[in-house]
Amino acid sequence: MLLFAVYVIIPIFQSIWISFFDWDGIGDKVFIGFGNYAELMDDPQFWTALWNNVLWLLFFMLAVPIGLGVALFLNQQVLGIRAVKSLFFFPFVISQVIVGVVFSWFYDPSSGLLQDIIGIFGFEPLPILASESMATYGIIAAGLWPQIAYTMILYLTGLNNLSPDQIEAARMDGAHGWSMLWKVIIPQLRPATFIAVVVTVIGALRSFDLVATMTGGGPYGSTTVLAFFMYEQSIFSYRMGYGAAIATVLFLLMLVYIAFFLWRMLRAERG
């Protein structure tokens, strides 16, 4: 608890406090109240970053059902399944920077594998990372690859802890297929689902590595997310107070979303 307070709780309140100041990170702080937040409301780059984070959040939630599907597929007792599990988990083990570099090569309009694939069907090369309308979705797709691997591992762990008595009783009552999955297996996977959703939400809202590696926020700031925007303002523009305000907004979004999901989960259990 002491370590958690020193390295998590106290820095959160320090960041919130700094957001009320105009500070370059070196000189004296000038108290401006909610001035940084008022400026955020009029900053078009902030709204672009916020909208991109919403897109990340919406599409990243696909990792939960896809991870469950992959886990159900891999939860088999067949020869070589451990090697297959290792291949599916591999994307989560490697660095996000490596994932970004690999997908940058994959999307390369001149020599990327994706262009070779779509060329088979007669389509022209797509400059995905150079397009304002497609770049964000390309980065999200790259982020989903390791995120699905992580949720898969969470669900595999949950499947190994299922109650065999409940499953056997359901079989005796005639449950099978979708009815077994929906009414018996998924309710027992609720703890794994909660962790998968929380981790996925946090991963979506604090997305930074892939944006920095693949586009640097471009083209023309179209792929900027709040974490990267905060980094740019704090480090390169020497606006620590403004960056802290962005970080506070990001923290509140994360807190509200996770609290809402936790409330719904607790209400479902009590019901």
C-alpha positions in Angstrom: 0.0 0.0 0.0 2.9 2.4 0.8 4.6 1.7 -2.6 1.2 2.1 -4.4 0.6 5.4 -2.6 4.1 6.7 -3.4 4.3 5.7 -7.0 0.7 5.9 -8.1 -1.7 7.8 -5.9 0.6 10.8 -5.0 1.8 11.3 -8.6 -1.9 11.4 -9.8 -2.7 14.2 -7.4 0.6 16.0 -8.3 -0.4 15.9 -12.0 -3.8 17.3 -11.2 -2.3 20.1 -9.1 0.3 20.9 -11.9 -2.6 21.2 -14.4 -3.7 24.4 -12.6 -0.4 26.2 -13.4 1.3 27.7 -16.4 4.7 26.0 -16.1 7.5 25.2 -18.5 8.9 22.5 -16.2 12.0 24.5 -15.2 11.0 28.0 -14.0 8.5 29.3 -11.6 4.9 28.1 -11.7 2.1 30.6 -12.4 -1.3 29.7 -11.0 -4.0 30.1 -13.7 -6.8 28.0 -12.2 -8.8 26.3 -15.0 -7.0 28.2 -17.7 -5.4 25.1 -19.2 -8.7 23.3 -19.3 -10.4 26.3 -20.9 -7.7 26.4 -23.6 -8.2 22.6 -24.2 -11.9 23.3 -25.1 -10.8 25.6 -27.9 -7.9 23.5 -29.1 -8.9 21.6 -32.3 -5.9 19.2 -31.9 -7.3 18.2 -28.5 -10.6 17.3 -30.0 -8.9 15.3 -32.8 -6.9 13.4 -30.1 -10.0 12.8 -28.1 -12.0 11.5 -31.0 -9.1 9.2 -32.0 -9.1 7.8 -28.4 -12.8 7.1 -28.8 -12.1 5.2 -31.9 -9.3 3.3 -30.2 -11.7 2.4 -27.3 -14.5 1.3 -29.6 -12.4 -0.9 -31.9 -10.1 -2.2 -29.1 -13.1 -3.7 -27.4 -13.1 -6.2 -30.3 -10.1 -7.8 -28.6 -12.4 -9.2 -25.8 -14.8 -11.3 -27.9 -12.1 -12.3 -30.4 -9.8 -13.3 -27.6 -12.5 -15.4 -26.1 -13.1 -17.1 -29.5 -9.4 -17.9 -29.9 -9.2 -19.2 -26.4 -12.2 -21.5 -27.0 -10.5 -22.7 -30.2 -7.2 -23.4 -28.4 -8.8 -25.0 -25.4 -8.4 -28.4 -27.0 -6.6 -31.5 -26.1 -4.9 -32.3 -29.4 -1.4 -33.0 -30.5 0.7 -29.8 -30.9 -1.8 -27.4 -29.3 0.9 -26.0 -26.9 3.0 -24.9 -29.9 -0.1 -23.3 -31.5 -0.8 -21.5 -28.2 2.7 -20.2 -28.1 2.4 -18.8 -31.6 -0.9 -17.0 -30.7 0.6 -15.5 -27.5 3.9 -14.4 -29.3 2.5 -10.9 -30.3 2.0 -9.9 -26.7 5.5 -10.8 -25.7 7.3 -8.7 -28.2 7.7 -4.9 -27.8 5.0 -2.5 -29.0 7.8 -0.7 -30.9 8.6 -3.9 -32.8 4.9 -4.4 -33.6 4.8 -0.8 -35.0 7.9 -1.4 -37.2 6.5 -4.7 -38.5 3.2 -3.2 -39.4 4.8 -0.2 -41.0 6.6 -2.6 -43.3 3.4 -4.5 -43.8 1.6 -1.4 -44.9 4.4 0.0 -47.0 2.8 1.0 -50.4 5.9 0.2 -52.4 7.0 -3.2 -51.0 4.6 -4.2 -48.2 3.0 -7.6 -47.9 -0.5 -6.0 -47.7 0.0 -4.3 -51.1 1.0 -7.6 -52.6 -2.2 -9.2 -51.3 -4.5 -6.5 -52.5 -2.6 -6.4 -55.8 -3.7 -10.0 -56.5 -7.3 -8.7 -56.6 -6.3 -5.9 -59.0 -6.4 -3.0 -56.5 -4.0 -0.1 -56.5 -1.5 0.3 -53.5 -3.1 1.9 -50.5 -0.9 4.5 -48.7 -2.5 3.6 -45.3 -0.2 5.4 -43.0 0.0 8.5 -45.3 -3.8 8.9 -45.4 -5.6 11.1 -42.9 -8.7 8.9 -43.2 -7.0 5.5 -42.9 -3.9 5.9 -40.8 -5.7 5.8 -37.4 -7.5 2.6 -38.3 -4.2 1.1 -39.5 -2.6 1.8 -36.2 -5.5 0.4 -34.3 -5.3 -2.8 -36.3 -1.7 -3.1 -35.3 -2.6 -2.6 -31.6 -5.3 -5.2 -31.8 -2.8 -7.9 -32.7 -1.0 -8.1 -29.3 -4.1 -7.1 -27.4 -6.1 -10.1 -28.7 -3.2 -12.4 -27.6 -3.4 -11.0 -24.0 -7.2 -11.4 -23.7 -6.8 -14.9 -25.1 -4.4 -15.8 -22.3 -6.8 -14.4 -19.7 -9.6 -16.5 -21.0 -7.5 -19.6 -21.3 -6.7 -19.3 -17.6 -10.4 -18.8 -16.9 -11.3 -21.9 -19.0 -8.8 -24.0 -17.0 -10.6 -23.0 -13.8 -14.2 -23.8 -14.8 -16.3 -25.9 -12.5 -16.5 -29.4 -14.0 -19.6 -30.1 -11.7 -21.5 -27.3 -13.3 -20.6 -28.3 -16.8 -21.5 -32.0 -16.1 -24.9 -30.9 -14.6 -25.6 -28.7 -17.6 -24.9 -31.6 -20.0 -27.2 -33.9 -18.0 -29.9 -31.2 -18.4 -29.4 -31.2 -22.2 -27.2 -28.0 -22.6 -24.8 -28.1 -25.5 -23.3 -25.7 -28.0 -24.4 -22.1 -27.7 -26.6 -22.8 -24.7 -23.7 -24.3 -22.8 -21.4 -21.4 -23.8 -23.9 -18.6 -23.0 -25.5 -20.0 -19.8 -22.8 -22.0 -18.2 -19.3 -21.1 -19.4 -19.5 -17.3 -20.0 -21.0 -16.6 -16.5 -18.0 -18.5 -14.9 -15.6 -16.4 -17.0 -16.9 -13.1 -15.6 -13.7 -12.4 -13.5 -11.6 -13.0 -16.6 -13.9 -10.7 -18.6 -13.6 -7.9 -16.1 -9.8 -8.0 -16.2 -9.8 -8.3 -20.0 -12.1 -5.2 -20.3 -10.2 -3.1 -17.8 -6.8 -3.9 -19.4 -8.2 -3.3 -22.9 -9.7 0.0 -21.9 -6.4 1.1 -20.3 -4.4 0.0 -23.3 -6.7 1.9 -25.7 -6.7 5.1 -23.7 -3.0 5.2 -23.0 -2.0 4.2 -26.6 1.3 5.9 -27.3 4.0 3.5 -28.6 2.4 2.6 -31.9 1.4 6.2 -32.7 5.0 7.4 -32.0 6.5 4.6 -34.0 4.3 4.4 -37.0 3.2 8.0 -37.7 4.5 10.3 -35.0 1.0 11.7 -34.8 0.8 12.5 -38.5 -0.2 12.9 -41.2 -1.0 16.5 -40.2 -1.8 15.5 -36.6 -4.7 13.1 -37.8 -3.5 10.1 -35.7 -2.7 12.0 -32.5 -4.1 10.5 -29.3 -4.3 12.1 -25.9 -1.2 10.4 -24.5 0.9 11.4 -27.5 -0.6 15.0 -27.5 0.3 15.2 -23.8 3.9 14.1 -24.6 4.3 16.6 -27.4 3.0 19.5 -25.3 5.0 18.7 -22.2 8.3 17.7 -23.7 8.6 19.6 -27.0 6.5 22.7 -26.3 7.6 23.0 -22.6 4.1 23.3 -21.4 4.0 21.0 -18.4 0.8 22.5 -17.0 -1.0 22.1 -20.3 0.3 18.5 -20.6 -0.9 17.8 -17.1 -4.3 19.0 -18.0 -4.4 16.6 -20.9 -3.2 13.8 -18.6 -6.0 14.6 -16.1 -8.7 14.4 -18.8 -7.3 11.1 -19.9 -7.3 9.8 -16.4 -10.9 10.9 -15.8 -12.0 9.2 -19.0 -10.3 6.0 -17.9 -11.7 6.2 -14.4 -15.3 6.8 -15.5 -15.3 4.0 -18.1 -13.9 1.4 -15.7 -16.1 2.5 -12.8 -19.2 2.2 -15.1 -18.2 -1.3 -16.2 -17.5 -2.3 -12.6 -20.9 -1.0 -11.5 -22.7 -2.9 -14.2 -20.8 -6.1 -13.3 -21.6 -5.8 -9.6 -25.2 -5.1 -10.3 -25.4 -8.2 -12.6 -23.9 -10.4 -9.8 -26.4 -9.1 -7.2 -29.3 -9.5 -9.6 
